[in-house]
Amino acid sequence: MWLLRFCGAVLLIALAAFCSVIIGMSSYALTIALTGFVLQEALAKHLSAEQTYYWVFALRIVFSLGIAGVLPSIQTYLIAHTDIKHRSSTIAMIGASFSIGMILGPAFASLLSSLGLTAPFYIIGFLAGCAALLVVFFVKDAKHVRQFEKPPAINWLVQPVMPFLCMSSLSILAMTGVQQIMSFLIQDRFQLDVAQTTHQLGFAMMTMSCFSILVQMILVPRFQLGVVMLMFSGVGLGVLAQLTFIYLDSYVGVLLAMGLFGAGFGFLFPGIVTAQTLLVKDDQQSRLASMNASMQGLGAALGPVILASLYQLGQLVPFFALMAALLLMLLVFIYCKTKLKHVF
């Protein structure tokens, strides 16, 4: 019995370590489809509102646990199969893919909803399952040998990569925070009702995403920009975006600021992540990607809360705070660059 349990534990460890993408996408497919089923049952009055809430809450927990390893695994795989010269381009393409998904996802779901309120859940779940199967049959990695030995622990607090992990968290905090307060800003600045605010907010978000995609899919790969240029360009455009938010009161000014902010993030994201990957050994890339995803998750959780709280102090306070944070980020990078001349 103990041998069976031991073999099962080893198998689970192997699956968790080397099949993160498959597990994550399968979890995505299953939980999304089950969410659609629960909501369908709720619409049919077979479940109460309280039961529906608890079921959806539980499914979202399972969804998050399953999909958490997808991005780190993708980043690790692509870095392992890309030379250093093209690393920033590869990471930029990852960011661009997420930006494209943020645009196409709501539009796709809106289109599918004409088939039924729960239809998008089933169809998206089916597509996620297909993605998992594509990984199973077409993604091969003969470059690495599976090892079951536990690697030595890493004290991230004393690693030179730690400032860049904090930068990663701060950049996502800024992005999610701006997305959170933008509806408040548009409604307060132009005195719009809820429907008009939603309409104008959609254009602003699309502008930001499109400029981010443009930078990450075209400019960064085309010019093979290094970490230094990416960081300076990202912070410069980010600061310019905050000044535009502050001094241009028109809706065109908001669109311009969102475009600049998206472009700045398009430079900043690959710059920060590329710098991280250059500061650790090859056998630490997987754990670095996981740590970076955790820090980004922390930023995503704190961003809406912090910037919404600052917005209550004044309409322009969040933008002054972000401008100061971006300048501080640049100063920290310059300091790190002087200490790590052999890397950057």
N, C-alpha and C positions, 0 to 999 in steps of 0.2 A: 504493500500500500504506500509506504513512504517513498519507494522508488518511483511509483506512478506519479505521486505528487511532485517529486523533484523534477521528473521529466516534463510534467505539465508546466511547472514554474519556468523551467529553462525555455520551453517553447513559447510561453507568453512573453518572456523577456526578449526573445529573438524577434517575435512578431512586432512588439512595441518599438524595438530599436531599428528594424530594417524594413518595416512595412507601414511606416507612419502615414504615408500618403494614401495607401490603399485603405487603411483603417479609418483615416479621417474622412475620405470621400464616401466610404461606405456608411459611416456614421451620419454624415451629411445627408445622404440619400434617404436613409431609413428614418431619421428624426424629422426631416422636412415632410416626408410622405405621411408619417404618423401625426404630425401637427395638422396637416390638412384633414386627416380622418377625424381627429378630435374636434376640430372646428366644424366639420360637416355634421357630426353628431350633435354639437351644440346648436347649430342652426335648425336641426330637426327636432330640437327640444328633448333629445334623449339624455343630455347632460345639463346640469344646472350651471349657472355662471361660476359658482365657487368651484365645482368639479373641473370645469373647463380651465379655469385659471391654474389650478394645481397641476393638471396634466400638462398644460403648455409650459409651465414653469419647470417641471421635471424634465421635459423633453429638451428645453433649451440648455439645461445643465449638461445633459448627456451630449447634446450637440457641441457645446463648448469644449467639453473634455475630449471628444473625439477629434475635432478639427484643429485643436491647438497645435498639433505637431506637423500640420501640412506645410505651413509657410517655412518653418525652420528646415524641414526636409527638402523642400524645393530649393531654398537658398543654398543649402549644403551641397546638394547634387550639382547645381549649376556652377557653383564656385569650383568644385572638384573637377569639372569638365571644361573649365575655361581658363586660359592663361591670364596672368596678372594684367597684361596690357589691355585686355578687353573686359576686365572685371567690372569697372564702373558702368560700362554699357550693358552688361548682363543684369546688374542690380537695377539699373534704370528701367530695363524692360519688365522686371518683376513689378516695380512700382506702377508703370504704365498699364500693365495688365489689370491691376487692382482698380486703377482709375477708370479704365474702360468698363469694368464690371459694375462700378458704381453708377455709371451712366446708363448702361444697357439693362441692368437688373430691374430698376423701377419701370422702365419703358416696356420691357418684356413682360413683367408681371401685370402691368396695366392692360397690355394687349390680350394676354391669356385670360384675364378676368372676365372677358366677354363670353367665355365658354362656361363660366361658373365661378363663384367666389372662391372656391377651394381648388379649382383647376390648376392655378399656378403652382401650388404646393406639390401636386402629384407629378406635373410635367418637369418641374425643376428637380425634384427628387429622382426622376427617371434619368435626366441628363447627368446628374451627379453620379449615379450608378454606372452609367456608360463611361464617364471619365475614369472611374475606378477600374473598370475592365480594360480600358485603353492602357492604363499604367501597367496592369498585370501582364498584358500580352506584348506591349511594344517598348516599354522602358526597360532597358537592360543596363546593369552596372557591373561589368567584369573587372573594373579597375581596382575595386576594394575587396579585401578578404574579411569575412565576418569574424569578429573576435568576441568572445564571451567573457573575457577578463574585464573586471571592473576598472575603469581608468582612474587615475589619481584625482582627488578633489582639487578644485580650483577656487582660490580665494579671490573673487572678482574685485573686492574692495582695494586690493593692492596691485591689481593689474593696470598697465598703462591704458588699457582699452576702456576703463571705467568712465572717464569723462565723456567718451563718445557714446557710451550707453545712456548716460544722462542726457546728452544732446538728442539722442533718438527719442527718448521719452518726452523731452521738451518740444521737439518738432511736431510729434503727434498730438501733444496737448494743445499746441497752437492751432493745428488744423481742425481738430474736433471742437475746440472752444469757439473758433470763429464761425464754424457751421452752426453752433448752438445759438450764438447771439445775433446772427445775421438777420433772422426773422424779426427779432426785437428792434434792431436798428432800422430796418426798412419800414416797419410799421410805425415806429415813433418819428422817424425823420420825414416821412412823406404822408403821415396821417391816413393810412389805408385801413380798409376792413380786412377781415380774416381771409376772404377769398382772394382779394387783390394782393395781399401780402404773400400768400402761397404761390400765386402766379409769378410775381416778380422774384420771389426767392428761388423758384425753379430755374429761371434764366441766370441768376447770379451763381448758383451752384454749378450749372452746366458750363458757364464761362470759366470758372476756376478749374474744373476737371479737364476741360479741353486744352487749356494752356499747360496744365501739368502733363497731359499726354503728349502734346506737341514737343515739349522739352525732353521728356524721358524717352520717347520713341524715335525722335529725329535728331535733335540738337546734340544730346550727349553721345549717342553712338556715332553720329556723323563726324564730330570733331574730336572724339576720343579724349574728352576732358579729364584732367587729373583731379586728385582730391583737393588741392589748393584752389584751383579755379572753380570747382564745384561749390566749395564752401563760401568763397568770397562772392560768387555770383548769387548763390542762394540767399545769403544774409543781406546782400545789397538790395536785391529785389524785394525781399521780405520787409526791410525797413522802408523802402519806397512805397510799398503797399500800405503800410500803417500810416505814413504821411498823407497818402491819397485818401484814406478813410477819414482822416482828421480834417483835412483842408478842403476837400471837394464834397459839397453837400448834395449835388445832383445825383440822379439815378445812374447817369452815365459814369459819374465818378465812382459809384459803388461797383459797377461792372468792371471799370478799369482797375480798381483796387483788387477785386477778386481775381482778375486775370493775372495781375502782377504777383499776387499771393500764390496762386497756383503754379506759376512759372518758377517762383522762388523755391517752393516746396519741391518742384521737379528737379531742381539742381541740388537742393539740400539733402534730400533723402538718399540718392545714390552716393553723395559725397560722404555722409556720415557712415553709412553701412560699409562702403568700400574701405574707409579708414579703419574701421573695426576689423575687417577681414585681413588687413595687412599687418595687424598688431598681434595676431595669435598664430600658433602653429597649425599645420594642416589637420592634425588629429584633434584639434580643439574647435574646428569650425562648426561642427554640429551643435556643441554645447553653447558656443557663442551665439549661433542663430536662435537657439531656444531662449537664451538670456535676453537677446535683443527683442524677441517677440514679447517676452514678459514685460520688459520696460516700455514697449510701445503700448501694450495693454494697460499698463498703469497710467500712461499719459492720456490714453483714450478715455479712461474712467475719470480722471481728475479734470481734464480740459473743460468739459461743459460746466462742471460745478464751479471751478475757479473763475472762469471768465464771466459766467452768469452772475456770480457774486460781485465781481469787479464792476460789471455793467450797472448794478444797482447803486454804486457809488457815483456813477456818472457815465453818460453815453460814450465818452471818448477815453475813459480810464483804461479799458482793456487794451486799446490800441497803443497807448503810451507804455503800458506794462509789457506788451509783446515786443515793442521796439527796443525797450531796455533789455529784455531777455535775449533778443537776437544779437544785440551788440555785445552782451556779456558772453554769448556763445562764441562769437568771433574772437574775442579776446582770449578765451580759454583755448581755442584752436591755435591761435598764434603762439601762445605759451607752450602748448604741447608740441607744436611744430619745431620750436627752437630746441626742445629737449629730445626730439626724435628726428633729427635731420637725416638720418640714414634710411628712414621709412618713407617720408613724404618728399 
